Amino acid sequence: MKILIIIPARGGSKGIPGKNLKNLGGKPLLLYSIRQARKVAEDRDICLSTDNQDILEFARQNELEVPFVRPEVLAGDTADMYDVINHALGHFESKGMSYDCILLLQPTSPFRTVKDIRKAISLYSDNIDMVVSVKKAEFHPEALFHENTDGFLERYIPGSVQRRQDIGQFFSYNGAIYLMNANSLRKQHYCNFSKIIKFEMDNYRSVDLDTQSDWDFAEYLLEKKIVAIE
């Protein structure tokens, strides 16, 4: 099975400015994903997709060749990750390099482990669309409310389940690991995949750094030695 690892690391970030090069646990956040990728693949099969000169220089300092500079149209807040992935895959295919799977490792999951990645890979087969990391959902869909046009709260998804013990188990993507069938990606957006296998991670390893409060929580977990970074 031939895997292309894509590490998306654009320069802009509103929630945590400069987060990809911001130090967490004494080292730049991006470094952890690069190290993990190198433990499961050769450098030639690792694609750091970035638009940022500081990140490009950081990659060079760590002897990781960056195959291209991400186009500006794919570098904004509204850029679709599906387009970023297909851009990278297309670049490698134009060089005559073919892949069975795409492994997306987002730098914003600092507590993902190499063991997690390898376990997710072990779940993959070529007759599915994706293996994705998940955590147990904090809320059942029927526990979500929104404000209606009259200013009153109403259930977002109408239902009759009230007691917690009557609610079945739901899962949510945690953003740490996406292992996608390359053929499936060529046919449709991964949001439309139907053959998806879950790889469950606990809440601590599922921390996803999107806001400053996420970052503060990650630092707390490290300080209290609840988690560690590889």
C-alpha positions as CSV (number, residue, x, y, z in Angstrom):
1,M,0.0,0.0,0.0
2,K,1.6,3.3,-1.2
3,I,0.7,6.2,1.1
4,L,1.2,9.9,0.5
5,I,1.3,11.9,3.8
6,I,0.0,15.4,3.5
7,I,0.8,17.9,6.3
8,P,-1.3,21.1,5.7
9,A,0.3,24.1,7.3
10,R,-0.8,27.4,6.0
11,G,0.6,30.6,7.4
12,G,-2.6,32.4,8.4
13,S,-4.6,31.5,11.5
14,K,-7.1,33.8,13.3
15,G,-7.8,31.6,16.3
16,I,-4.1,31.2,17.3
17,P,-1.9,33.5,15.2
18,G,1.2,31.7,13.9
19,K,0.2,28.5,15.6
20,N,2.1,26.1,13.3
21,L,5.5,27.5,14.4
22,K,4.3,28.4,17.9
23,N,6.2,26.5,20.7
24,L,4.2,23.9,22.5
25,G,6.1,21.7,25.0
26,G,9.3,23.6,24.0
27,K,9.2,22.9,20.3
28,P,7.3,24.3,17.3
29,L,3.9,22.6,16.8
30,L,4.6,21.7,13.2
31,L,7.7,19.7,14.2
32,Y,5.7,17.0,15.9
33,S,3.7,16.1,12.8
34,I,6.9,16.1,10.7
35,R,8.6,13.7,13.1
36,Q,5.5,11.4,13.2
37,A,5.3,11.4,9.4
38,R,9.0,10.4,9.2
39,K,8.4,7.4,11.5
40,V,5.9,5.9,9.1
41,A,7.1,7.1,5.6
42,E,10.2,8.2,3.7
43,D,10.6,11.9,3.0
44,R,9.8,11.5,-0.7
45,D,6.3,10.4,0.4
46,I,5.7,13.4,2.7
47,C,4.2,16.5,1.4
48,L,4.2,19.7,3.5
49,S,1.6,21.9,1.9
50,T,2.2,25.6,2.8
51,D,2.0,29.1,1.5
52,N,4.2,30.6,4.2
53,Q,7.9,31.5,3.8
54,D,8.7,31.1,7.5
55,I,7.3,27.6,7.3
56,L,9.2,26.9,4.2
57,E,12.4,28.0,5.9
58,F,11.5,25.8,8.9
59,A,11.1,22.8,6.7
60,R,14.5,23.5,5.1
61,Q,16.1,23.8,8.5
62,N,14.7,20.3,9.3
63,E,15.9,19.0,5.9
64,L,12.4,18.3,4.6
65,E,12.0,19.2,0.9
66,V,8.8,21.1,0.2
67,P,7.6,20.1,-3.3
68,F,5.7,23.3,-4.1
69,V,4.3,26.6,-2.6
70,R,0.6,26.3,-2.0
71,P,-1.3,28.6,-4.4
72,E,-2.9,31.7,-2.8
73,V,-6.4,30.5,-3.7
74,L,-5.9,27.5,-1.4
75,A,-4.4,29.4,1.5
76,G,-7.3,31.4,2.8
77,D,-9.7,30.8,5.7
78,T,-12.3,29.5,3.3
79,A,-10.1,27.1,1.3
80,D,-11.5,23.6,1.2
81,M,-9.2,20.9,2.5
82,Y,-10.4,18.6,-0.2
83,D,-9.0,21.0,-2.8
84,V,-5.7,21.2,-0.9
85,I,-5.5,17.4,-0.8
86,N,-6.3,17.1,-4.5
87,H,-3.8,19.8,-5.4
88,A,-1.0,17.9,-3.6
89,L,-2.0,14.5,-5.1
90,G,-2.2,16.0,-8.6
91,H,1.3,17.5,-8.2
92,F,2.8,14.1,-7.3
93,E,0.9,12.3,-10.0
94,S,2.2,14.8,-12.5
95,K,5.7,13.7,-11.5
96,G,4.8,10.0,-12.2
97,M,4.2,9.1,-8.6
98,S,1.1,7.0,-7.9
99,Y,-0.5,6.5,-4.4
100,D,-3.2,4.2,-3.1
101,C,-4.0,6.3,0.0
102,I,-3.7,9.8,1.3
103,L,-2.8,10.2,5.0
104,L,-3.7,13.7,6.3
105,L,-1.9,14.7,9.4
106,Q,-3.0,18.1,10.7
107,P,-0.4,19.8,12.9
108,T,-3.3,20.9,15.2
109,S,-3.5,17.5,16.9
110,P,-0.4,17.5,19.1
111,F,-1.3,14.5,21.2
112,R,-1.8,12.0,18.3
113,T,0.8,9.3,18.5
114,V,2.7,7.2,16.0
115,K,1.0,4.2,17.5
116,D,-2.4,5.8,16.7
117,I,-1.3,6.4,13.1
118,R,-0.1,2.8,12.7
119,K,-3.3,1.4,14.2
120,A,-5.4,3.5,11.8
121,I,-3.4,2.2,8.9
122,S,-3.9,-1.4,10.0
123,L,-7.7,-0.8,9.8
124,Y,-7.5,0.2,6.1
125,S,-8.5,-2.0,3.1
126,D,-8.9,-1.0,-0.5
127,N,-12.7,-1.6,-0.5
128,I,-13.4,1.3,1.9
129,D,-13.3,5.1,1.4
130,M,-11.6,6.2,4.6
131,V,-10.4,5.4,8.1
132,V,-10.9,8.4,10.3
133,S,-10.0,9.2,13.9
134,V,-12.9,10.0,16.2
135,K,-13.8,10.6,19.8
136,K,-17.0,10.0,21.7
137,A,-19.4,12.8,20.9
138,E,-20.1,15.2,23.9
139,F,-23.6,15.8,22.8
140,H,-26.4,13.7,21.2
141,P,-27.9,15.5,18.2
142,E,-31.2,15.7,20.1
143,A,-29.5,17.6,22.9
144,L,-28.6,20.5,20.6
145,F,-30.8,23.7,20.5
146,H,-30.9,26.8,18.3
147,E,-32.7,30.1,18.6
148,N,-35.8,30.3,16.3
149,T,-37.1,33.4,14.6
150,D,-39.2,34.3,17.6
151,G,-36.1,34.3,19.9
152,F,-36.9,31.1,21.7
153,L,-34.8,28.0,21.9
154,E,-36.0,24.9,20.1
155,R,-34.4,21.5,19.4
156,Y,-32.2,21.6,16.4
157,I,-33.2,18.0,15.6
158,P,-36.7,17.2,16.9
159,G,-36.9,14.0,18.8
160,S,-38.3,12.3,21.9
161,V,-35.2,10.9,23.7
162,Q,-34.8,12.7,27.0
163,R,-32.9,10.5,29.4
164,R,-29.1,10.2,29.0
165,Q,-29.2,6.5,29.5
166,D,-31.6,6.1,26.5
167,I,-29.2,7.8,24.1
168,G,-27.1,5.6,21.9
169,Q,-23.3,6.3,21.3
170,F,-22.4,8.9,18.8
171,F,-18.9,9.9,17.6
172,S,-17.4,13.0,16.1
173,Y,-14.2,13.4,14.0
174,N,-11.3,14.7,16.1
175,G,-9.2,16.0,13.2
176,A,-6.1,13.9,14.1
177,I,-6.0,11.2,11.3
178,Y,-7.7,10.9,7.9
179,L,-6.5,7.9,5.8
180,M,-8.4,8.2,2.5
181,N,-8.6,6.0,-0.5
182,A,-7.0,7.9,-3.4
183,N,-9.5,6.5,-6.0
184,S,-12.4,7.6,-3.8
185,L,-11.0,11.1,-3.5
186,R,-10.7,11.4,-7.3
187,K,-14.5,10.6,-7.6
188,Q,-16.0,12.7,-4.8
189,H,-15.5,14.9,-1.8
190,Y,-14.6,13.0,1.4
191,C,-17.7,14.5,3.0
192,N,-19.7,12.3,0.7
193,F,-17.8,9.1,1.6
194,S,-20.1,6.2,2.7
195,K,-17.6,3.4,3.5
196,I,-15.9,4.9,6.6
197,I,-14.2,3.0,9.4
198,K,-13.6,4.7,12.7
199,F,-10.5,4.7,14.8
200,E,-11.4,5.9,18.3
201,M,-9.1,8.0,20.5
202,D,-9.7,9.4,24.0
203,N,-10.6,13.0,24.7
204,Y,-7.1,14.0,25.8
205,R,-5.4,12.7,22.7
206,S,-8.2,14.2,20.6
207,V,-7.4,17.8,21.6
208,D,-7.6,19.9,18.4
209,L,-5.9,23.4,18.6
210,D,-8.3,25.9,17.0
211,T,-8.6,28.6,19.6
212,Q,-6.5,30.1,22.4
213,S,-8.5,28.2,25.0
214,D,-7.6,25.0,23.2
215,W,-4.0,25.9,23.4
216,D,-4.2,26.8,27.1
217,F,-5.8,23.5,27.8
218,A,-3.1,21.7,25.9
219,E,-0.4,23.4,27.9
220,Y,-2.3,22.5,31.1
221,L,-2.3,18.8,30.1
222,L,1.4,18.9,29.4
223,E,2.1,20.8,32.7
224,K,0.1,18.2,34.7
225,K,1.7,15.3,32.7
226,I,-1.7,14.0,31.7
227,V,-0.4,13.7,28.2
228,A,2.9,13.8,26.4
229,I,4.1,14.8,23.0
230,E,6.3,12.4,21.0
